[in-house]
Amino acid sequence: MIKLVSVKAEEKERFRNINQKYLYEMTSFYPDVMDEDGNYGYGYFDEYFVDPKRKAYFIYNDETMVGFVMINPYSVIGGEPDFTMAEFTIFPTYRRNGYAAETARLIFSENKGNWELKYNEKNKAAKALWTAVTASYNPRLHHLNETETVLEFTVR
């Protein structure tokens, strides 16, 4: 059974390490480069531990960590969402088990309101996931550029 567990301040470095692996994976879709220490930048990472409006969760299936999600209320299209899905991943080993869709449904059921969710068009798996799990909310599509799309929708 999927559950969300808040990332605690004392888990910040563990989470940073996990986030680095995700950022590396995202270089398949974005031209991000490593710094001289071999890390990828994430401008708002530290804010998730000081800004009460930003939330980071580990995703567990029973007792196994299978991913993470980062949520905040800051718009990427100039709107006023209650929630923006900043980052979301299920680790590669655990994909194709339905965890992503189950997690998304859990997040939406626990966070009703106006949502924004961005994905990269080159990331076919993400596009398929978000198209499927948001279909019942009749999302409005916003194309930021050739590769980035934002879904705007309301969960009641």
N, C-alpha and C positions, 0 to 999 in steps of 0.2 A: 504494500500500500504506500502510495506517495505521500510524503509530508514535507513541509517547509520548515527549516530551522534557521532562525536568525543568526547571522554571523556576528559573534561577539567581538568586542574591542580586543580582547586578548588573543583572538584568532586572526587578527589582521595580517600578520606575516604569512600565515598558512594560506589565507585567502589570496594574498598577493601572488604567492607562488602558483596557486591553481589558476588564477586569472592570467598569468603570463602564458601558460600553456594554451589557453583559449585565444589570447591575443596573437600568439604564433599561428594558430589554426586560421585565424581571420586574415592572415596575410595572403591567403589564397584568393581573397576578394578585395582587399585594400592594399595599397602600396606602402604600408608602414614598414619602417626599418628599425633595426635594433640600435640601441645606444652603445656606447663604448664598453659597457658592462654586460652586454648581451641581453638587455631587457627592452621591452616595448613600453612606450609611454601610455598612460591612461590618465588624462588630465584631471579627472574628478575622483580618482580612486580614494584618496584620503578623506574627501568630503563625505563618503559613506559612513565614516566613523565620527563625524562631528555635526553633520546636518541632519536633524531629526526627520526631515522630509524624504531623505534618501534611505532606502532599505535594501539590504543584501541578505540573501537566503541561500543556504546550502539546500539542495534537493536530495532527499533520501527516499529510497525504496526499501521499506523496512529498515534495516540497520546499515544499509550500504549507501554511501554517498554516490549519486549518479549524475550530479550536475550542480549548477547554481543559477541564480537569477538576481538581477539588480533592477530596482524600480525607483522612480522618482516622479515628481509632478512637473518637470520642466519640459516645455514644448520644444519640438524641433521644427515646427511649422508656424510658430507665432500664435498658437492657440492657448487655451487655458485648460489643459487636461487635469483631471484628478490624479491620473497615473500615466506614466510613460514607461514602457518596457525598454530599459536602457541596454541590458545585456541578458542573454538567455542561452544556456547551453546544456545539453545532455552530453556527457563524455562519450567519445566514440565507441568504447567497449559496450555501452549500454543502449546504443541507438537501435531503432527498429524493434523496440519492445513495447511501444505505446506510451512510454514515460513522458515524452514531450507533450503529447496531447492531454494526457491525464494531468500533468503539472499545470498546463495552461488553463484547463478547466477549473482546477483548484484555485489558482491565482485569481482568476476572474470572479469566481463565486465568493471569494473572501474580500475582494476589492471592487465593489460596485461603483460605477460612475463613468466619467468620460475618460477614454483611453486613447493613447497614441502608441503606435508600434511601428518601428522602422526595420526594413530588411533590405538586403542587397539582392538585386535581380539575378546576379550570377550565382547566388547561393540557392540552387534549385530546391534543396531539401527544406530550407527555411521558408521559401516562398510557398511551397506546397503545404507545409505545416500551418503557417499563419493564414493562408487562404481558407483552409479547411476549418480551423478552429474558430475563426471569426465570422464565418459565413452567416451564421444565424443572427449576428449583430448588424448585418447590412453595412459593412464599413465603407467609408468614403476613401477613395484612393487619391493620394497626392504624390506626384512624381517630382522628387527634389532635383533629379538630374537623370542622366541615362541609366544609372545603375541603382539608385536608391529610391525606394517607395515607402511611403508612410501610410498606414491604415489608421483611420480615425473612426472611432465607434463608441457606443454607449452600452455598458453592461447594467442591466436593471435587476 
